[in-house]
């Protein structure tokens, strides 16, 4: 193929690629955009649910606001949030999670009334963290 005939082919291919990208963006943003449904916290997968409980525990460790922690955990639609946090703290101990994560979970579980013997080493010393 001669050089003179190559440029129109390159131009045509570029227009086709850019046109396809433009049509794809138009379809996704204008014609049929994503609609989020069932996106509240209670629909999280178990892995993300555990992360959410840990974040609530860490927030409680920082601000000490038990009412806010209860309200955040209530979004999970669980019948006993204390038991949920205690079970997660127990699992964190078993898998060897970080000391700070275990402390945060154990303190929140205890504050919610779910006391366990395994939490004792993580509750000693009050709010002093190593």
Steps between C-alpha positions, in 0.01 A plus 500: 500500500634845416546765765241726339223243553595418861393833654129476406494149646658620827259793512201271442614257773552788746154642429347153543676444836414845634143471371460162672634639826266797472199279433594277794526797737171643373327166554640456852447857619186615319298216351537232769693625807561279803226506761609401848256286694521323836818679597451550870741351752282201584558358149878487525683175433639338815857617435389861468264461792795397717695802376205724585482361855874557538463859379217560747720356776791722401273805496377406848863464615566855380191685617350275770150574372309181578169637372656575160654151490162345581333705227764396246471133594119522485535557126617139470155379607640260757303393804799518739776740393705420810511133406595590142792714618606242760502222241708713269742584782531129580571426133758780488678348800495156336646622170764714670374841391678815613492590868326831429223335299439242772500767770248713311269203440533368856432841654190558290371148565549551874332840490205335324478241779665204327782410741731207436803369685713513185460879496665555840859547371377755248297701748764544769654840530188697416539710188880481493607344174844350448 
